[in-house]
């Protein structure tokens, strides 16, 4: 019997053969990588048997904890039937049942589901659908071949998704590959670009958006936004009323409203979808991450019957949406996604989450008093803690100081996995995290930030 490779051997192979995402590999090669072998509930367990609380939900995907028996069983059961068959010209029971289940829980008015593989592709599909819809359904409305988005937006890493993104560190090198778009300032209340304060500002950052829509609506196929919280921008929340007002403006100026719920969907903000907080329905909605409870890569783009009708015609009219993926509608992914929704129902996940959100808010208050914490931003189980050099002036740490990285490293040594975004510590625990585990996470974060203060 062959012995499994040791931790040392695995680290050597990792350094020799792998290229990790969003990682400076020169620095990585000088480190001993943490190698996760197992998971259990809210914990990750490395090859040496050390346990870590999963403070990132394994990058925002895990909902009900690792190795959940219902999700495990769903995959095992589906494997006894088939792992995959094409969705081009064929269908399968899990994909059909999941589409029905998604429409039942989605914002009212979304009626069709188009599957893909990940968040970026779900966004790409929404963009392409929007452009083709206007061409085929309302050609006289204008060329409508570009998009409005918020500055600091992140919608994925494929070229279309990057085109509607606006994080210079990630995207600037690829500018020659991108199509032109329009960008508006986000409602970054802590660092308001208009130098105003909420709520006396009356959400004045909406006004420039209306001006853009008024002037350029004939060019715009859609306005894409992460509803309620710009996640990868550093957890930037939108004030109450912002989302509803944007929906109203898109309707007024005949611009499709596209919501990217890849990060905010499936309970992260306290409701199944962030759009529900302001009772709005987008024209297109991209979902992924939590769709399978963190088990399988699967995504979907949901849309309305009005948009769907724009793609109907005879074969030779070529109104077909010519887009697809080899693993579209994958039965394994769809089966575990169905089980994910089953767990939401059986365990009353959303109703039980409410009390934990309130506790999280309370346990964040002592952290807000730490001198090097400038701002704490929370929507449900999504938290951003912005570290600053000077609390009074809001002076940020230079990126070279790696303040977020330093705090995350200390937290890891204390048994908590975090993944900062620059100077912003991001906490997105699994929805199943117990109150005791949540309290432990916040205690570790507090102590870890205090080490930064003492340096």
matplotlib code that plots the C-alpha trace (Angstrom):
import matplotlib.pyplot as plt

x = [0.0, 1.4, 1.9, 0.3, 2.8, 3.9, 3.1, 6.7, 6.4, 3.1, 4.5, 7.5, 5.2, 3.0, 6.0, 7.2, 4.0, 1.2, 0.3, -2.3, -4.9, -4.5, -1.1, 2.4, 4.1, 7.6, 6.4, 4.5, 7.6, 9.2, 6.3, 5.1, 1.7, -1.2, -2.6, -6.3, -7.1, -10.5, -13.4, -16.0, -18.8, -17.3, -13.7, -11.0, -8.4, -4.9, -2.5, -1.0, -4.4, -4.7, -8.2, -9.1, -12.4, -13.4, -13.9, -14.3, -16.7, -13.9, -14.2, -17.8, -19.3, -19.9, -23.3, -24.2, -20.8, -18.3, -19.4, -23.1, -24.8, -27.7, -25.4, -23.0, -25.9, -27.2, -24.0, -23.6, -27.1, -26.7, -23.4, -25.4, -27.4, -25.0, -22.3, -22.8, -24.6, -24.7, -27.4, -27.3, -30.3, -30.9, -32.1, -31.9, -34.1, -31.9, -31.5, -35.2, -36.2, -33.6, -34.8, -38.3, -37.1, -35.0, -37.9, -40.0, -37.6, -36.3, -37.6, -41.1, -41.0, -37.9, -39.1, -36.2, -32.9, -29.8, -27.1, -23.3, -20.2, -19.2, -20.0, -18.0, -19.8, -23.2, -22.3, -21.0, -24.3, -26.3, -24.3, -24.7, -28.4, -28.9, -27.3, -29.0, -32.3, -32.3, -31.2, -34.0, -36.8, -36.4, -33.9, -35.2, -34.4, -30.8, -27.5, -27.6, -24.3, -22.5, -23.1, -23.1, -21.5, -20.1, -16.5, -14.6, -16.9, -15.9, -18.0, -15.5, -12.3, -13.4, -13.1, -16.8, -17.0, -13.7, -15.1, -17.8, -15.4, -13.4, -10.6, -7.5, -5.1, -6.9, -8.0, -5.8, -3.3, -6.1, -7.7, -6.8, -8.9, -12.0, -15.1, -15.9, -18.3, -19.6, -18.8, -20.5, -19.2, -20.4, -22.1, -18.9, -20.2, -17.0, -15.0, -17.8, -16.5, -19.0, -17.8, -21.3, -22.7, -25.6, -28.5, -28.5, -27.0, -30.3, -28.3, -26.9, -24.7, -27.8, -28.0, -24.9, -26.3, -29.6, -27.6, -25.7, -28.9, -30.7, -27.9, -26.7, -29.7, -29.8, -26.3, -26.8, -28.0, -27.9, -26.7, -25.0, -24.6, -23.9, -27.1, -26.7, -23.0, -20.0, -18.1, -14.6, -14.5, -13.9, -17.4, -19.0, -22.7, -25.4, -27.7, -31.4, -33.3, -30.4, -31.2, -34.9, -34.1, -31.7, -34.3, -36.8, -34.3, -33.5, -37.2, -37.7, -34.8, -35.4, -32.1, -32.0, -31.2, -28.7, -27.9, -24.8, -25.9, -23.0, -21.6, -24.8, -27.2, -28.3, -28.7, -25.5, -27.3, -30.0, -32.4, -32.2, -31.3, -30.2, -32.8, -35.5, -34.4, -35.9, -38.5, -37.2, -36.9, -34.0, -34.3, -31.4, -29.8, -26.5, -26.0, -23.3, -21.0, -23.6, -25.9, -24.5, -23.7, -20.0, -19.9, -19.8, -19.0, -22.4, -24.0, -27.2, -28.5, -32.2, -34.3, -37.8, -40.3, -40.0, -36.4, -36.9, -39.5, -37.0, -35.1, -38.0, -38.3, -38.0, -34.8, -33.7, -34.2, -31.2, -32.6, -31.1, -28.8, -25.6, -23.8, -23.1, -20.6, -19.6, -20.9, -24.1, -26.8, -24.4, -26.5, -24.1, -24.1, -27.8, -28.5, -26.5, -28.0, -31.4, -30.2, -28.8, -32.3, -33.7, -31.3, -32.5, -36.1, -35.4, -33.0, -34.9, -31.6, -32.8, -35.0, -32.3, -29.8, -31.6, -30.5, -26.9, -26.7, -27.8, -25.1, -22.5, -23.4, -23.0, -19.6, -18.3, -18.8, -15.6, -13.6, -14.8, -13.1, -9.7, -7.6, -6.6, -10.1, -11.5, -14.9, -16.9, -19.4, -22.0, -24.9, -26.1, -23.2, -21.0, -18.5, -15.7, -13.3, -11.3, -7.9, -6.4, -3.1, -4.9, -8.5, -9.1, -7.9, -8.9, -5.4, -5.1, -2.1, 0.1, -0.3, 3.3, 2.6, 0.4, -1.7, -4.5, -2.1, -0.4, -3.7, -4.8, -1.5, -1.9, -5.5, -4.4, -1.9, -4.8, -7.0, -9.0, -8.8, -9.3, -8.6, -8.2, -8.8, -6.0, -6.6, -10.0, -10.5, -13.4, -15.4, -18.0, -18.6, -20.8, -24.5, -24.4, -21.7, -22.8, -23.0, -20.0, -17.9, -19.0, -17.9, -14.6, -14.0, -14.6, -12.4, -9.5, -10.1, -10.0, -6.8, -5.2, -5.9, -4.6, -1.2, -1.2, -1.9, 0.9, 3.5]
y = [0.0, 3.4, 5.8, 9.2, 12.1, 14.0, 17.6, 18.5, 16.6, 18.2, 21.7, 21.0, 19.8, 22.8, 25.1, 23.2, 22.7, 25.1, 28.7, 30.1, 32.7, 36.3, 35.3, 36.7, 33.5, 34.8, 35.4, 32.2, 30.2, 31.5, 30.3, 27.0, 26.7, 25.7, 22.5, 21.8, 18.1, 17.9, 20.0, 19.6, 22.1, 25.6, 24.1, 23.4, 20.9, 20.8, 17.9, 18.2, 17.9, 21.6, 23.1, 26.5, 28.4, 29.1, 32.9, 33.2, 30.4, 29.1, 32.3, 33.0, 29.7, 27.5, 28.0, 25.0, 23.9, 21.4, 17.8, 18.4, 15.0, 16.1, 17.6, 14.6, 12.3, 14.3, 13.9, 10.2, 9.5, 11.4, 9.6, 6.3, 7.7, 9.8, 12.5, 14.5, 14.6, 17.5, 20.1, 20.9, 19.1, 17.1, 17.8, 16.1, 15.8, 17.7, 20.7, 20.9, 20.6, 23.1, 25.7, 25.4, 25.7, 28.7, 30.5, 29.8, 31.6, 34.3, 37.9, 37.9, 38.3, 36.3, 33.3, 31.7, 30.0, 29.8, 27.6, 28.1, 27.3, 30.2, 33.8, 35.4, 33.3, 34.1, 37.8, 37.4, 35.7, 38.6, 41.1, 39.2, 38.6, 42.3, 43.4, 40.7, 41.4, 45.1, 44.2, 41.7, 43.0, 46.8, 47.7, 51.3, 52.0, 52.8, 50.9, 49.9, 48.0, 49.2, 49.2, 51.4, 50.1, 51.5, 52.4, 49.9, 47.2, 43.6, 41.2, 38.5, 37.8, 37.0, 39.8, 40.9, 40.8, 42.7, 45.3, 46.2, 46.0, 48.9, 47.7, 49.1, 46.7, 43.8, 45.2, 48.0, 45.8, 44.3, 47.6, 47.1, 43.9, 45.5, 47.1, 50.7, 51.3, 54.1, 54.3, 56.1, 56.7, 54.1, 55.1, 54.7, 56.5, 56.2, 57.9, 59.8, 61.3, 64.1, 64.9, 64.5, 62.5, 60.0, 60.4, 64.2, 63.7, 62.2, 59.7, 62.5, 59.9, 58.8, 62.1, 61.6, 58.1, 59.7, 62.2, 59.5, 57.5, 60.6, 61.5, 58.1, 55.7, 55.1, 53.6, 51.6, 48.0, 47.8, 48.9, 46.2, 46.3, 44.1, 44.8, 46.0, 45.3, 45.8, 42.8, 42.7, 46.5, 46.1, 45.4, 48.7, 48.8, 50.8, 52.9, 52.2, 53.3, 53.3, 50.0, 50.8, 54.2, 52.7, 50.2, 53.0, 55.0, 52.0, 51.5, 55.2, 55.4, 51.9, 50.5, 46.8, 46.5, 43.6, 42.4, 40.4, 38.3, 36.0, 37.1, 38.5, 35.7, 32.7, 34.3, 36.2, 39.5, 37.9, 37.3, 34.7, 37.4, 41.0, 42.4, 41.3, 44.0, 46.7, 44.5, 45.0, 42.6, 43.0, 42.2, 39.8, 38.3, 36.4, 33.8, 31.3, 30.7, 29.6, 28.0, 24.5, 25.3, 25.4, 21.9, 22.2, 24.9, 25.9, 29.2, 30.6, 33.7, 34.4, 36.6, 37.7, 36.4, 39.8, 39.2, 35.5, 36.3, 38.5, 35.3, 33.4, 32.9, 30.4, 28.5, 30.6, 33.9, 33.0, 34.7, 31.8, 32.7, 31.2, 30.6, 27.5, 25.5, 21.9, 21.5, 23.5, 22.0, 19.5, 16.9, 16.6, 20.4, 20.7, 17.8, 19.3, 22.7, 21.2, 19.7, 23.1, 24.6, 21.6, 22.4, 26.0, 24.8, 21.9, 23.8, 27.1, 28.7, 32.3, 32.6, 31.2, 33.5, 36.7, 36.3, 35.5, 38.7, 40.7, 39.1, 39.6, 43.3, 43.5, 41.7, 44.0, 47.1, 46.6, 46.1, 49.5, 51.2, 49.9, 52.9, 51.4, 50.4, 53.2, 51.7, 48.5, 47.7, 45.0, 43.6, 40.4, 37.9, 40.0, 42.2, 44.5, 46.0, 48.8, 49.3, 52.8, 54.4, 57.4, 57.1, 60.9, 61.6, 58.2, 58.0, 54.5, 52.2, 52.1, 48.7, 48.1, 47.9, 44.8, 45.7, 43.3, 40.5, 41.0, 40.8, 37.7, 36.0, 36.6, 35.3, 32.2, 31.5, 31.7, 29.3, 31.6, 31.7, 35.2, 36.6, 40.4, 42.8, 45.3, 47.1, 45.6, 42.5, 40.5, 38.2, 36.0, 32.9, 30.0, 30.7, 27.6, 29.0, 28.7, 31.6, 30.2, 29.9, 33.3, 34.8, 33.0, 34.4, 38.0, 37.5, 36.3, 39.2, 41.7, 40.3, 40.1, 43.8, 44.8, 43.3, 45.7, 48.6, 47.6, 47.4]
z = [0.0, -1.0, 1.8, 1.2, 0.7, 3.7, 4.4, 3.4, 0.1, -0.7, 0.0, -2.3, -5.1, -4.6, -5.0, -8.0, -10.0, -9.0, -9.8, -7.3, -8.0, -6.7, -5.2, -5.6, -6.3, -5.5, -1.9, -1.9, -2.7, 0.5, 2.7, 4.0, 2.4, 4.7, 3.1, 3.9, 4.0, 5.6, 6.7, 9.4, 10.1, 10.4, 10.6, 8.1, 9.1, 7.7, 6.9, 10.4, 12.1, 13.2, 13.1, 11.8, 11.8, 8.2, 8.4, 4.6, 3.9, 1.6, -0.4, 0.1, -1.1, 1.9, 3.6, 5.8, 6.9, 5.5, 5.0, 5.5, 5.4, 3.2, 0.6, 0.7, 0.2, -2.7, -4.7, -3.8, -4.9, -8.2, -8.9, -8.9, -11.9, -14.0, -13.4, -16.6, -19.9, -22.3, -22.0, -25.8, -27.2, -24.0, -20.5, -17.1, -14.0, -11.5, -13.8, -14.5, -10.9, -9.8, -12.3, -11.0, -7.4, -8.2, -9.8, -6.8, -4.5, -6.8, -6.9, -8.4, -12.2, -12.9, -14.9, -16.8, -15.8, -18.0, -16.4, -16.6, -14.5, -12.3, -11.4, -14.2, -16.8, -15.2, -15.6, -19.2, -20.1, -18.6, -20.6, -23.9, -23.3, -22.7, -25.9, -28.1, -26.4, -27.5, -31.0, -31.5, -29.4, -29.6, -32.4, -32.6, -28.9, -29.9, -30.5, -26.8, -26.8, -23.7, -19.9, -16.8, -13.6, -10.4, -9.8, -7.7, -9.1, -9.4, -11.5, -12.3, -14.3, -17.8, -20.4, -20.4, -16.6, -16.4, -18.8, -16.3, -13.4, -12.1, -9.7, -11.3, -9.5, -11.1, -14.4, -15.7, -17.5, -19.6, -20.7, -24.4, -24.4, -22.9, -24.4, -23.4, -20.5, -18.3, -14.6, -11.7, -8.2, -5.6, -2.3, -0.3, 2.8, 4.8, 2.1, 0.3, -3.0, -2.6, 0.9, 2.3, 5.2, 5.3, 5.8, 5.5, 2.0, 0.8, -1.2, -3.5, -5.2, -7.1, -9.0, -11.2, -12.1, -13.3, -15.3, -17.1, -17.7, -19.0, -21.4, -22.5, -22.2, -26.0, -25.8, -22.6, -22.7, -18.9, -15.5, -13.6, -9.8, -6.8, -4.8, -1.2, -0.8, -3.2, -2.0, -3.6, -3.5, 0.3, 1.6, 0.6, 1.6, -0.1, 2.1, 2.5, -0.6, -3.0, -4.7, -5.1, -6.6, -9.1, -10.2, -10.7, -12.8, -15.0, -15.7, -16.4, -18.9, -20.4, -19.4, -18.2, -14.5, -13.9, -10.4, -9.6, -6.6, -6.9, -3.5, -1.9, -2.8, -0.7, 2.7, 3.0, 3.7, 5.9, 3.1, 0.3, -2.2, -1.5, -3.9, -1.4, 1.1, -1.1, -2.8, -6.3, -9.3, -11.7, -15.4, -15.2, -12.1, -11.9, -9.1, -8.2, -5.1, -2.5, -5.2, -4.3, -0.7, -1.6, -3.1, -6.9, -9.5, -10.8, -11.8, -13.3, -15.0, -14.2, -16.4, -17.2, -19.7, -21.6, -22.2, -23.0, -25.6, -27.4, -28.4, -29.8, -33.6, -36.4, -36.9, -39.9, -38.0, -35.9, -32.7, -30.7, -27.8, -29.1, -25.8, -23.8, -21.7, -21.8, -18.2, -18.5, -16.4, -14.8, -13.0, -10.0, -9.5, -9.9, -7.5, -4.7, -5.4, -4.9, -1.6, -0.6, -0.9, 1.0, 3.9, 3.9, 4.4, 6.8, 9.1, 8.8, 8.0, 7.3, 10.3, 12.6, 11.0, 12.3, 15.9, 14.9, 12.8, 15.8, 17.9, 15.2, 15.2, 19.0, 19.0, 16.3, 18.5, 20.7, 17.5, 16.3, 19.3, 18.3, 17.2, 13.9, 12.9, 10.7, 9.7, 10.2, 7.4, 7.8, 5.9, 7.5, 7.6, 5.3, 7.2, 6.2, 8.8, 7.3, 8.9, 8.9, 10.0, 11.5, 12.7, 12.8, 9.3, 7.9, 6.4, 4.9, 5.4, 2.3, 0.5, 1.1, 4.9, 4.2, 7.3, 6.3, 5.5, 8.8, 10.8, 8.8, 9.5, 13.2, 13.1, 11.3, 14.0, 16.5, 14.5, 12.1, 8.3, 6.8, 3.4, 3.5, 0.6, 0.9, 4.2, 4.6, 6.7, 5.3, 7.5, 5.8, 8.0, 7.0, 7.8, 10.0, 12.2, 15.9, 18.2, 20.2, 17.0, 15.9, 19.3, 19.0, 15.5, 16.7, 19.7, 17.5, 15.1, 18.0, 19.4, 16.0, 15.1, 18.5, 17.6, 14.7, 17.1, 19.4, 16.6]

ax = plt.figure().add_subplot(projection="3d")
ax.plot(x, y, z, "-o")
ax.set_aspect("equal")
plt.show()
